């Protein structure tokens, strides 16, 4: 019996499975059943995040709510009313677990909310950034597009996409070469991008997802279904790997029937 074809397919599928990871298997998962600022997933006796423009571990804001596994954030660009999940303090999850290597991956399921009381800022509704030694991949999510850093330049992608229409899975990552990658709903949008440099203060070595705390022109309303972090560079699993596995199994069954 000649099984070289299905075995080769299985081998290719195995290569993909080792090179990529579904976010449900990431190291740290915040499913928004409770506030991330009340969780200590690295078990170091310090809450992993705080929310707000300034504060301490575990701090929350009045304009952030959690209901049914969804976090709702609203930022009207008023000082002290920023809506952001941030980890840039001593013993935060980011500084405790992510600064020893260049590689990391973050995936969040996000929906922008069209709320006239919380209009979108000129630089988007929210940013996603993870700083290591002053540089970071840097994404801005708008109602109708997403931008991703290539050095000091924000490159626009998916222009005309309605980010208020549903939840989108947004994954950004930094590889071992210190370059940024972006996926939206499992599709690779940008790769091998030069990360933004020169970040200072807490942003140099901190993780942020949200609004005004990063920039006074980033604000609006948004919902988050989950935030998941991994200390390694994780590509999105290729859909073709599952297809290849199924094709290999089918080929094997057909050969057995002959």
MIDOSE-1310 file (N, C-alpha, C; in nm, 2 decimals, decimal comma, always signed):
residues 258
xxxx	+0,09/-0,12/+0,00/+0,00/+0,00/+0,00/+0,09/+0,12/+0,00; +0,06/+0,21/-0,10/+0,14/+0,33/-0,11/+0,08/+0,45/-0,03; +0,14/+0,49/+0,08/+0,08/+0,59/+0,17/+0,16/+0,72/+0,17; +0,25/+0,73/+0,07/+0,34/+0,85/+0,08/+0,26/+0,98/+0,07
xxxx	+0,15/+0,99/-0,01/+0,08/+1,11/-0,02/+0,01/+1,16/+0,11; -0,07/+1,07/+0,17/-0,13/+1,11/+0,30/-0,03/+1,14/+0,41; +0,08/+1,06/+0,41/+0,18/+1,08/+0,51/+0,25/+1,22/+0,49; +0,27/+1,25/+0,37/+0,33/+1,39/+0,34/+0,24/+1,50/+0,38
xxxx	+0,11/+1,48/+0,36/+0,01/+1,58/+0,40/+0,01/+1,59/+0,55; +0,01/+1,48/+0,62/+0,01/+1,49/+0,76/+0,13/+1,55/+0,82; +0,24/+1,53/+0,75/+0,37/+1,59/+0,79/+0,36/+1,74/+0,78; +0,30/+1,79/+0,66/+0,29/+1,93/+0,64/+0,20/+1,99/+0,75
xxxx	+0,09/+1,92/+0,78/-0,01/+1,97/+0,88/+0,06/+1,98/+1,01; +0,15/+1,89/+1,04/+0,22/+1,89/+1,17/+0,31/+2,01/+1,18; +0,37/+2,05/+1,07/+0,46/+2,17/+1,07/+0,38/+2,29/+1,11; +0,26/+2,31/+1,05/+0,18/+2,42/+1,08/+0,14/+2,42/+1,23
xxxx	+0,10/+2,30/+1,28/+0,05/+2,30/+1,42/+0,16/+2,34/+1,52; +0,29/+2,32/+1,48/+0,40/+2,36/+1,57/+0,43/+2,50/+1,56; +0,40/+2,56/+1,44/+0,44/+2,70/+1,42/+0,33/+2,80/+1,46; +0,21/+2,75/+1,50/+0,10/+2,84/+1,53/+0,02/+2,79/+1,65
xxxx	-0,06/+2,88/+1,70/-0,14/+2,84/+1,82/-0,27/+2,92/+1,83; -0,38/+2,84/+1,85/-0,50/+2,91/+1,88/-0,50/+2,98/+2,01; -0,56/+3,10/+2,01/-0,55/+3,18/+2,13/-0,61/+3,12/+2,26; -0,69/+3,02/+2,24/-0,75/+2,95/+2,36/-0,64/+2,88/+2,44
xxxx	-0,53/+2,85/+2,37/-0,42/+2,78/+2,43/-0,30/+2,88/+2,47; -0,33/+3,01/+2,47/-0,23/+3,10/+2,51/-0,19/+3,09/+2,66; -0,08/+3,15/+2,70/-0,04/+3,14/+2,84/-0,14/+3,21/+2,94; -0,19/+3,32/+2,90/-0,27/+3,40/+3,00/-0,40/+3,45/+2,92
xxxx	-0,51/+3,41/+2,98/-0,64/+3,44/+2,92/-0,73/+3,51/+3,01; -0,78/+3,63/+2,96/-0,88/+3,71/+3,03/-1,01/+3,71/+2,96; -1,11/+3,64/+3,01/-1,23/+3,62/+2,93/-1,34/+3,72/+2,96; -1,31/+3,82/+3,04/-1,40/+3,93/+3,07/-1,52/+3,89/+3,15
xxxx	-1,52/+3,77/+3,21/-1,62/+3,73/+3,31/-1,60/+3,82/+3,44; -1,48/+3,86/+3,46/-1,44/+3,95/+3,57/-1,34/+4,05/+3,51; -1,31/+4,16/+3,58/-1,22/+4,25/+3,53/-1,08/+4,20/+3,53; -1,00/+4,22/+3,42/-0,86/+4,17/+3,43/-0,78/+4,24/+3,54
xxxx	-0,82/+4,35/+3,58/-0,75/+4,42/+3,69/-0,78/+4,36/+3,83; -0,86/+4,25/+3,83/-0,88/+4,18/+3,96/-0,82/+4,04/+3,95; -0,75/+4,01/+3,84/-0,69/+3,87/+3,83/-0,54/+3,87/+3,84; -0,49/+3,76/+3,89/-0,35/+3,74/+3,91/-0,30/+3,61/+3,85
xxxx	-0,30/+3,60/+3,72/-0,27/+3,48/+3,65/-0,13/+3,43/+3,66; -0,04/+3,52/+3,69/+0,10/+3,48/+3,71/+0,13/+3,45/+3,86; +0,03/+3,46/+3,94/+0,04/+3,42/+4,08/+0,16/+3,48/+4,16; +0,17/+3,62/+4,14/+0,28/+3,69/+4,21/+0,23/+3,78/+4,32
xxxx	+0,10/+3,76/+4,36/+0,04/+3,84/+4,46/+0,01/+3,99/+4,42; +0,01/+4,01/+4,29/-0,02/+4,15/+4,24/-0,11/+4,13/+4,12; -0,22/+4,21/+4,12/-0,31/+4,21/+4,01/-0,24/+4,24/+3,88; -0,28/+4,17/+3,78/-0,21/+4,18/+3,65/-0,22/+4,31/+3,58
xxxx	-0,33/+4,38/+3,59/-0,36/+4,51/+3,52/-0,41/+4,61/+3,61; -0,41/+4,73/+3,57/-0,51/+4,83/+3,62/-0,57/+4,90/+3,51; -0,69/+4,96/+3,53/-0,76/+5,03/+3,42/-0,77/+5,17/+3,46; -0,74/+5,26/+3,36/-0,75/+5,40/+3,39/-0,63/+5,48/+3,35
xxxx	-0,64/+5,61/+3,36/-0,53/+5,70/+3,32/-0,41/+5,70/+3,42; -0,44/+5,67/+3,54/-0,34/+5,66/+3,64/-0,40/+5,58/+3,76; -0,31/+5,51/+3,83/-0,37/+5,43/+3,94/-0,27/+5,32/+3,99; -0,33/+5,22/+4,05/-0,25/+5,11/+4,10/-0,31/+4,98/+4,06
xxxx	-0,24/+4,88/+4,08/-0,29/+4,75/+4,04/-0,43/+4,72/+4,10; -0,52/+4,67/+4,02/-0,66/+4,65/+4,06/-0,76/+4,76/+4,05; -0,71/+4,88/+4,01/-0,80/+5,00/+4,01/-0,89/+4,98/+3,89; -1,02/+5,03/+3,90/-1,11/+5,02/+3,80/-1,18/+5,16/+3,79
xxxx	-1,26/+5,18/+3,68/-1,32/+5,31/+3,65/-1,47/+5,29/+3,65; -1,54/+5,40/+3,67/-1,69/+5,40/+3,66/-1,74/+5,37/+3,52; -1,66/+5,41/+3,42/-1,71/+5,40/+3,28/-1,67/+5,27/+3,22; -1,63/+5,17/+3,30/-1,60/+5,03/+3,25/-1,69/+4,94/+3,33
xxxx	-1,76/+4,85/+3,25/-1,85/+4,75/+3,31/-1,82/+4,62/+3,25; -1,86/+4,51/+3,32/-1,84/+4,37/+3,27/-1,97/+4,31/+3,30; -2,03/+4,25/+3,19/-2,16/+4,18/+3,20/-2,17/+4,07/+3,09; -2,20/+3,95/+3,14/-2,21/+3,84/+3,05/-2,09/+3,80/+2,97
xxxx	-1,97/+3,82/+3,03/-1,85/+3,79/+2,96/-1,80/+3,90/+2,86; -1,86/+4,02/+2,87/-1,82/+4,13/+2,78/-1,78/+4,25/+2,86; -1,66/+4,30/+2,83/-1,62/+4,43/+2,89/-1,66/+4,54/+2,81; -1,73/+4,65/+2,86/-1,77/+4,76/+2,79/-1,69/+4,88/+2,84
xxxx	-1,62/+4,95/+2,75/-1,54/+5,07/+2,78/-1,58/+5,19/+2,71; -1,59/+5,30/+2,78/-1,63/+5,43/+2,72/-1,54/+5,54/+2,76; -1,49/+5,61/+2,67/-1,39/+5,72/+2,69/-1,44/+5,85/+2,62; -1,47/+5,95/+2,70/-1,51/+6,08/+2,64/-1,40/+6,18/+2,63
xxxx	-1,28/+6,14/+2,65/-1,16/+6,22/+2,64/-1,15/+6,33/+2,75; -1,22/+6,30/+2,86/-1,21/+6,38/+2,98/-1,10/+6,32/+3,07; -1,01/+6,41/+3,11/-0,90/+6,35/+3,20/-0,96/+6,27/+3,32; -0,91/+6,15/+3,34/-0,95/+6,07/+3,44/-1,06/+5,97/+3,40
xxxx	-1,12/+5,99/+3,28/-1,22/+5,90/+3,23/-1,18/+5,81/+3,11; -1,05/+5,79/+3,11/-1,00/+5,70/+3,00/-1,04/+5,56/+3,02; -1,06/+5,49/+2,91/-1,09/+5,35/+2,92/-0,98/+5,27/+2,86; -0,90/+5,21/+2,95/-0,78/+5,14/+2,90/-0,75/+5,03/+3,00
xxxx	-0,70/+4,91/+2,94/-0,65/+4,81/+3,03/-0,50/+4,82/+3,01; -0,43/+4,84/+3,12/-0,28/+4,87/+3,11/-0,20/+4,79/+3,21; -0,08/+4,75/+3,17/+0,01/+4,68/+3,26/+0,15/+4,74/+3,25; +0,17/+4,85/+3,32/+0,30/+4,92/+3,31/+0,36/+4,95/+3,45
xxxx	+0,32/+4,87/+3,54/+0,37/+4,90/+3,68/+0,45/+4,78/+3,73; +0,52/+4,80/+3,84/+0,60/+4,69/+3,89/+0,52/+4,57/+3,93; +0,56/+4,45/+3,89/+0,49/+4,32/+3,92/+0,36/+4,30/+3,84; +0,34/+4,39/+3,74/+0,23/+4,37/+3,65/+0,26/+4,24/+3,57
xxxx	+0,16/+4,19/+3,50/+0,18/+4,06/+3,42/+0,28/+4,09/+3,31; +0,28/+4,21/+3,25/+0,37/+4,24/+3,14/+0,51/+4,25/+3,19; +0,53/+4,32/+3,30/+0,67/+4,34/+3,35/+0,72/+4,22/+3,42; +0,64/+4,14/+3,47/+0,68/+4,01/+3,54/+0,71/+3,90/+3,44
xxxx	+0,64/+3,89/+3,33/+0,65/+3,77/+3,25/+0,69/+3,80/+3,10; +0,70/+3,92/+3,05/+0,71/+3,94/+2,91/+0,84/+4,02/+2,87; +0,92/+4,07/+2,96/+1,03/+4,15/+2,93/+1,16/+4,08/+2,91; +1,17/+3,95/+2,93/+1,29/+3,88/+2,92/+1,33/+3,84/+2,78
xxxx	+1,23/+3,85/+2,68/+1,26/+3,81/+2,54/+1,18/+3,91/+2,45; +1,22/+3,91/+2,33/+1,15/+4,00/+2,23/+1,01/+3,95/+2,19; +0,99/+3,82/+2,20/+0,87/+3,76/+2,14/+0,75/+3,77/+2,23; +0,64/+3,80/+2,17/+0,51/+3,80/+2,24/+0,39/+3,80/+2,14
xxxx	+0,28/+3,76/+2,19/+0,16/+3,77/+2,10/+0,04/+3,81/+2,19; -0,05/+3,90/+2,14/-0,17/+3,94/+2,21/-0,29/+3,92/+2,11; -0,39/+3,86/+2,15/-0,52/+3,86/+2,07/-0,63/+3,91/+2,15; -0,71/+4,00/+2,09/-0,83/+4,05/+2,16/-0,95/+4,04/+2,06
xxxx	-1,07/+4,01/+2,11/-1,19/+4,01/+2,03/-1,26/+4,14/+2,06; -1,27/+4,23/+1,96/-1,30/+4,37/+1,98/-1,42/+4,41/+1,89; -1,51/+4,49/+1,94/-1,61/+4,55/+1,86/-1,62/+4,70/+1,90; -1,60/+4,79/+1,80/-1,62/+4,93/+1,82/-1,77/+4,96/+1,83
xxxx	-1,80/+5,05/+1,92/-1,94/+5,09/+1,94/-1,97/+5,23/+1,89; -2,07/+5,24/+1,81/-2,10/+5,38/+1,76/-2,20/+5,44/+1,86; -2,14/+5,53/+1,94/-2,21/+5,59/+2,05/-2,19/+5,74/+2,04; -2,29/+5,82/+2,01/-2,27/+5,96/+1,99/-2,22/+6,03/+2,12
xxxx	-2,25/+5,97/+2,24/-2,20/+6,04/+2,36/-2,05/+6,02/+2,38; -1,99/+5,92/+2,31/-1,85/+5,89/+2,32/-1,79/+5,88/+2,18; -1,78/+5,99/+2,11/-1,73/+5,99/+1,97/-1,59/+5,94/+1,95; -1,56/+5,89/+1,84/-1,43/+5,84/+1,81/-1,33/+5,96/+1,80
xxxx	-1,21/+5,94/+1,85/-1,10/+6,04/+1,84/-1,04/+6,04/+1,70; -0,96/+6,15/+1,68/-0,90/+6,16/+1,55/-0,80/+6,05/+1,52; -0,75/+5,99/+1,62/-0,65/+5,88/+1,60/-0,71/+5,75/+1,64; -0,84/+5,73/+1,63/-0,90/+5,60/+1,65/-0,97/+5,59/+1,78
xxxx	-1,04/+5,48/+1,80/-1,11/+5,45/+1,92/-1,02/+5,38/+2,03; -0,93/+5,30/+1,98/-0,84/+5,23/+2,08/-0,71/+5,20/+2,01; -0,61/+5,17/+2,10/-0,48/+5,13/+2,05/-0,45/+4,99/+2,12; -0,36/+4,91/+2,06/-0,31/+4,79/+2,12/-0,16/+4,80/+2,10
xxxx	-0,09/+4,80/+2,21/+0,06/+4,81/+2,21/+0,12/+4,73/+2,33; +0,24/+4,67/+2,30/+0,31/+4,60/+2,40/+0,46/+4,64/+2,39; +0,50/+4,73/+2,48/+0,64/+4,78/+2,47/+0,74/+4,70/+2,54; +0,85/+4,68/+2,48/+0,97/+4,61/+2,54/+1,09/+4,70/+2,50
xxxx	+1,15/+4,76/+2,61/+1,27/+4,84/+2,59/+1,25/+4,95/+2,50; +1,13/+5,01/+2,50/+1,10/+5,13/+2,42/+1,05/+5,12/+2,28; +1,02/+4,99/+2,24/+0,97/+4,98/+2,10/+0,86/+4,87/+2,11; +0,77/+4,88/+2,01/+0,65/+4,80/+2,01/+0,57/+4,79/+1,88
xxxx	+0,52/+4,68/+1,84/+0,41/+4,68/+1,74/+0,30/+4,77/+1,79; +0,23/+4,84/+1,70/+0,14/+4,94/+1,75/+0,02/+4,94/+1,65; -0,10/+4,90/+1,70/-0,22/+4,90/+1,61/-0,32/+5,01/+1,67; -0,39/+5,07/+1,57/-0,50/+5,16/+1,61/-0,62/+5,11/+1,54
xxxx	-0,73/+5,10/+1,61/-0,86/+5,05/+1,56/-0,96/+5,16/+1,55; -1,01/+5,19/+1,43/-1,11/+5,29/+1,40/-1,24/+5,22/+1,37; -1,34/+5,30/+1,36/-1,47/+5,25/+1,32/-1,47/+5,18/+1,18; -1,38/+5,24/+1,09/-1,38/+5,19/+0,95/-1,25/+5,15/+0,90
xxxx	-1,15/+5,12/+0,98/-1,02/+5,08/+0,94/-0,94/+5,04/+1,06; -0,82/+4,98/+1,02/-0,72/+4,96/+1,13/-0,59/+5,00/+1,07; -0,50/+5,06/+1,16/-0,36/+5,09/+1,11/-0,27/+5,01/+1,20; -0,15/+4,99/+1,14/-0,04/+4,91/+1,20/+0,09/+4,98/+1,17
xxxx	+0,17/+4,99/+1,28/+0,30/+5,06/+1,26/+0,40/+4,99/+1,17; +0,46/+5,07/+1,09/+0,58/+5,03/+1,02/+0,69/+5,14/+1,05; +0,76/+5,12/+1,16/+0,85/+5,23/+1,21/+0,76/+5,34/+1,26; +0,79/+5,46/+1,22/+0,71/+5,58/+1,27/+0,59/+5,60/+1,19
xxxx	+0,56/+5,52/+1,09/+0,45/+5,54/+1,00/+0,33/+5,44/+1,04; +0,21/+5,49/+1,04/+0,09/+5,41/+1,06/+0,04/+5,38/+0,92; +0,04/+5,25/+0,89/-0,01/+5,20/+0,76/-0,15/+5,16/+0,77; -0,24/+5,21/+0,68/-0,38/+5,18/+0,69/-0,41/+5,05/+0,62
xxxx	-0,50/+4,96/+0,68/-0,54/+4,84/+0,63/-0,69/+4,83/+0,64; -0,76/+4,75/+0,56/-0,90/+4,72/+0,57/-0,98/+4,85/+0,57; -0,94/+4,94/+0,49/-1,01/+5,07/+0,48/-1,16/+5,04/+0,43; -1,26/+5,10/+0,50/-1,40/+5,08/+0,46/-1,46/+4,96/+0,54
xxxx	-1,38/+4,89/+0,62/-1,44/+4,78/+0,70/-1,52/+4,84/+0,81; -1,64/+4,79/+0,84/-1,72/+4,84/+0,95/-1,69/+4,76/+1,08; -1,60/+4,82/+1,16/-1,56/+4,76/+1,28/-1,67/+4,77/+1,39; -1,78/+4,83/+1,36/-1,89/+4,84/+1,46/-1,99/+4,72/+1,43
xxxx	-1,97/+4,65/+1,32/-2,08/+4,55/+1,28/-2,07/+4,42/+1,35; -1,96/+4,39/+1,41/-1,95/+4,26/+1,48/-1,82/+4,27/+1,56; -1,79/+4,16/+1,64/-1,66/+4,14/+1,70/-1,56/+4,09/+1,60; -1,44/+4,15/+1,61/-1,33/+4,11/+1,53/-1,22/+4,06/+1,61
xxxx	-1,15/+3,95/+1,57/-1,04/+3,89/+1,64/-0,91/+3,96/+1,59; -0,85/+4,04/+1,67/-0,73/+4,12/+1,63/-0,61/+4,06/+1,71; -0,51/+4,01/+1,63/-0,39/+3,96/+1,69/-0,27/+4,04/+1,64; -0,19/+4,08/+1,74/-0,06/+4,15/+1,70/+0,05/+4,07/+1,77
xxxx	+0,16/+4,06/+1,71/+0,27/+3,99/+1,77/+0,41/+4,05/+1,73; +0,51/+4,01/+1,81/+0,64/+4,05/+1,78/+0,73/+3,93/+1,77; +0,80/+3,91/+1,66/+0,88/+3,79/+1,64/+1,02/+3,80/+1,70; +1,10/+3,70/+1,68/+1,24/+3,70/+1,74/+1,33/+3,80/+1,68
xxxx	+1,30/+3,85/+1,56/+1,37/+3,96/+1,50/+1,33/+4,10/+1,55; +1,23/+4,10/+1,63/+1,18/+4,23/+1,68/+1,09/+4,30/+1,58; +1,02/+4,22/+1,49/+0,93/+4,28/+1,39/+0,79/+4,25/+1,42; +0,70/+4,33/+1,38/+0,56/+4,32/+1,41/+0,47/+4,25/+1,31
xxxx	+0,37/+4,18/+1,35/+0,28/+4,11/+1,27/+0,14/+4,14/+1,31; +0,04/+4,14/+1,22/-0,10/+4,17/+1,24/-0,19/+4,08/+1,17; -0,29/+4,02/+1,24/-0,39/+3,94/+1,18/-0,53/+4,00/+1,22; -0,63/+3,99/+1,14/-0,76/+4,02/+1,17/-0,85/+3,91/+1,12
xxxx	-0,93/+3,86/+1,22/-1,02/+3,74/+1,19/-0,94/+3,63/+1,12; -0,82/+3,60/+1,17/-0,74/+3,49/+1,12/-0,67/+3,51/+0,99; -0,68/+3,63/+0,93/-0,62/+3,66/+0,81/-0,49/+3,75/+0,83; -0,38/+3,70/+0,78/-0,26/+3,78/+0,80/-0,27/+3,91/+0,72
xxxx	-0,26/+4,02/+0,78/-0,27/+4,16/+0,72/-0,14/+4,22/+0,70; -0,04/+4,21/+0,79/+0,09/+4,27/+0,78/+0,19/+4,18/+0,85; +0,31/+4,17/+0,80/+0,42/+4,09/+0,86/+0,55/+4,16/+0,84; +0,64/+4,13/+0,93/+0,78/+4,18/+0,92/+0,79/+4,33/+0,92
xxxx	+0,70/+4,39/+1,00/+0,70/+4,54/+1,00/+0,79/+4,59/+1,11; +0,86/+4,70/+1,08/+0,94/+4,76/+1,18/+0,86/+4,82/+1,29; +0,89/+4,79/+1,41/+0,81/+4,83/+1,52/+0,83/+4,98/+1,55; +0,74/+5,04/+1,62/+0,75/+5,18/+1,66/+0,86/+5,19/+1,77
xxxx	+0,95/+5,29/+1,76/+1,05/+5,30/+1,86/+1,04/+5,43/+1,93; +1,12/+5,45/+2,04/+1,12/+5,57/+2,11/+1,01/+5,59/+2,21; +0,94/+5,48/+2,24/+0,83/+5,49/+2,35/+0,90/+5,52/+2,48; +0,84/+5,60/+2,56/+0,90/+5,64/+2,69/+0,80/+5,62/+2,80
xxxx	+0,85/+5,64/+2,92/+0,77/+5,63/+3,04/+0,72/+5,48/+3,06; +0,60/+5,47/+3,10/+0,54/+5,34/+3,12/+0,52/+5,27/+2,99; +0,51/+5,34/+2,88/+0,48/+5,27/+2,75/+0,61/+5,20/+2,70; +0,73/+5,23/+2,75/+0,85/+5,17/+2,70/+0,85/+5,02/+2,74
xxxx	+0,79/+4,99/+2,86/+0,78/+4,85/+2,90/+0,65/+4,82/+2,96; +0,54/+4,83/+2,88/+0,41/+4,81/+2,93/+0,32/+4,76/+2,82; +0,21/+4,70/+2,86/+0,10/+4,66/+2,76/-0,02/+4,75/+2,78; -0,08/+4,79/+2,67/-0,20/+4,88/+2,67/-0,30/+4,84/+2,57
xxxx	-0,42/+4,84/+2,60/-0,53/+4,82/+2,51/-0,64/+4,92/+2,55; -0,67/+5,02/+2,47/-0,77/+5,12/+2,51/-0,74/+5,26/+2,45; -0,79/+5,36/+2,53/-0,80/+5,49/+2,47/-0,71/+5,59/+2,53; -0,76/+5,69/+2,60/-0,70/+5,82/+2,63/-0,56/+5,80/+2,70
xxxx	-0,55/+5,70/+2,78/-0,42/+5,69/+2,85/-0,30/+5,69/+2,76; -0,32/+5,64/+2,63/-0,21/+5,64/+2,54/-0,20/+5,77/+2,46; -0,32/+5,83/+2,43/-0,32/+5,95/+2,35/-0,45/+6,02/+2,37; -0,44/+6,15/+2,39/-0,56/+6,23/+2,41/-0,65/+6,23/+2,29
xxxx	-0,61/+6,19/+2,17/-0,69/+6,18/+2,05/-0,74/+6,04/+2,02; -0,72/+5,95/+2,11/-0,77/+5,81/+2,10/-0,88/+5,79/+2,20; -1,00/+5,79/+2,16/-1,12/+5,77/+2,25/-1,24/+5,73/+2,18; -1,34/+5,69/+2,25/-1,46/+5,64/+2,20/-1,52/+5,52/+2,28
xxxx	-1,61/+5,44/+2,23/-1,67/+5,33/+2,30/-1,64/+5,20/+2,23; -1,61/+5,10/+2,31/-1,57/+4,97/+2,25/-1,60/+4,86/+2,35; -1,63/+4,74/+2,30/-1,65/+4,62/+2,38/-1,54/+4,52/+2,35; -1,51/+4,44/+2,45/-1,41/+4,34/+2,44/-1,46/+4,21/+2,50
xxxx	-1,45/+4,10/+2,42/-1,49/+3,97/+2,46/-1,38/+3,89/+2,53; -1,26/+3,91/+2,49/-1,15/+3,85/+2,56/-1,02/+3,92/+2,52; -0,92/+3,90/+2,61/-0,78/+3,94/+2,59/-0,70/+3,82/+2,62; -0,61/+3,77/+2,53/-0,52/+3,66/+2,56/-0,38/+3,69/+2,52
xxxx	-0,29/+3,66/+2,61/-0,15/+3,69/+2,59/-0,06/+3,56/+2,59; +0,04/+3,56/+2,51/+0,14/+3,45/+2,51/+0,28/+3,51/+2,50; +0,37/+3,45/+2,57/+0,51/+3,50/+2,58/+0,59/+3,46/+2,46; +0,53/+3,38/+2,37/+0,60/+3,34/+2,24/+0,54/+3,41/+2,12
xxxx	+0,61/+3,41/+2,01/+0,55/+3,45/+1,89/+0,46/+3,34/+1,83; +0,33/+3,37/+1,82/+0,24/+3,27/+1,77/+0,16/+3,32/+1,65; +0,18/+3,25/+1,54/+0,10/+3,28/+1,42/-0,04/+3,22/+1,44; -0,13/+3,28/+1,36/-0,27/+3,22/+1,36/-0,26/+3,08/+1,29
xxxx	-0,32/+2,98/+1,34/-0,31/+2,85/+1,27/-0,37/+2,86/+1,13; -0,30/+2,81/+1,03/-0,34/+2,82/+0,89/-0,47/+2,73/+0,87; -0,57/+2,79/+0,81/-0,69/+2,71/+0,78/-0,65/+2,59/+0,69; -0,55/+2,60/+0,61/-0,51/+2,49/+0,52/-0,46/+2,37/+0,60
xxxx	-0,41/+2,39/+0,72/-0,36/+2,28/+0,79/-0,47/+2,18/+0,83; -0,59/+2,24/+0,87/-0,70/+2,15/+0,90/-0,75/+2,08/+0,77; -0,75/+2,16/+0,66/-0,79/+2,10/+0,53/-0,70/+1,99/+0,49; -0,57/+2,01/+0,50/-0,47/+1,91/+0,47/-0,49/+1,78/+0,55
xxxx	-0,52/+1,80/+0,68/-0,54/+1,68/+0,76/-0,66/+1,61/+0,72; -0,77/+1,68/+0,69/-0,89/+1,61/+0,64/-0,87/+1,54/+0,51; -0,79/+1,61/+0,42/-0,76/+1,55/+0,29/-0,68/+1,42/+0,31; -0,58/+1,43/+0,40/-0,50/+1,31/+0,42/-0,58/+1,19/+0,48
xxxx	-0,67/+1,22/+0,57/-0,75/+1,12/+0,63/-0,84/+1,06/+0,52; -0,90/+1,14/+0,44/-0,99/+1,10/+0,33/-0,91/+1,01/+0,23; -0,79/+1,05/+0,20/-0,71/+0,97/+0,10/-0,68/+0,84/+0,16; -0,65/+0,83/+0,29/-0,62/+0,71/+0,36/-0,74/+0,61/+0,36
xxxx	-0,86/+0,67/+0,38/-0,98/+0,59/+0,38/-1,01/+0,53/+0,24; -0,99/+0,61/+0,14/-1,01/+0,57/+0,01/-0,92/+0,46/-0,03; -0,80/+0,47/+0,01/-0,69/+0,37/-0,03/-0,73/+0,24/+0,04; -0,78/+0,25/+0,17/-0,81/+0,12/+0,24/-0,93/+0,05/+0,18
xx	-1,02/+0,13/+0,12/-1,14/+0,06/+0,06/-1,10/-0,01/-0,07; -0,99/+0,03/-0,14/-0,95/-0,03/-0,26/-0,90/-0,18/-0,25
